[in-house]
């Protein structure tokens, strides 16, 4: 007895074909929308980081003072963390070395200073503080602008350097993740959004 060929229910087959096509068009549409969204908003988000744009030290009456300019870009997560009450600590590091071919470099100056950014929701104020000295702001961009332009930072006594001797100066700034609350320290390890640190910026100095 001959075997019968399997019968295909034509209306069901047509429905399945139309449904498959509708799903494919819907998936393609969603993929297109996502592609447009990421294409439109992706490049506008600038990568977080710090870069030193310029630095110099100048003499005052009884000390040497540092002027430095930085390009500081905060990630949205960092700004959100500040707005939620998480303080951020930035460390300015400065050093001066005198190269010596017969021994280790002499380092007459090793200086660091910590800047704290915090937010008080009750007053709706941002605060940038160095020790007990602080300044209040109403906008986060204002804090960033002041931190990006440091002026008259005393780094050494006036008689620290020898005349007619060439030194190598270096400066950098970094976010001190060790001072973050414990849960955020874990985030800092796992996410690059929390990694803000410049490379060393170095130049020759002859007092």
Secondary structure, DSSP 8 states (H G I E B T S, - for coil): ---------HHHHHHHHHHHHHHHHHHHHHHHHHHHHHHHHTTTS---EEEEEEEEEEE-SSEEEEEEEEEEE--HHHHHHHHTT--EEEEEEEEEEE--TTSS-EEEEEEEEEEEEEEETTTTEEEEEETTEEEEESSHHHHHHHHHEEEEEEEEETTSS-TT-EEEEEEEEEE-GGGS-HHHHHHHHH-GGG--B---EEEEEE-
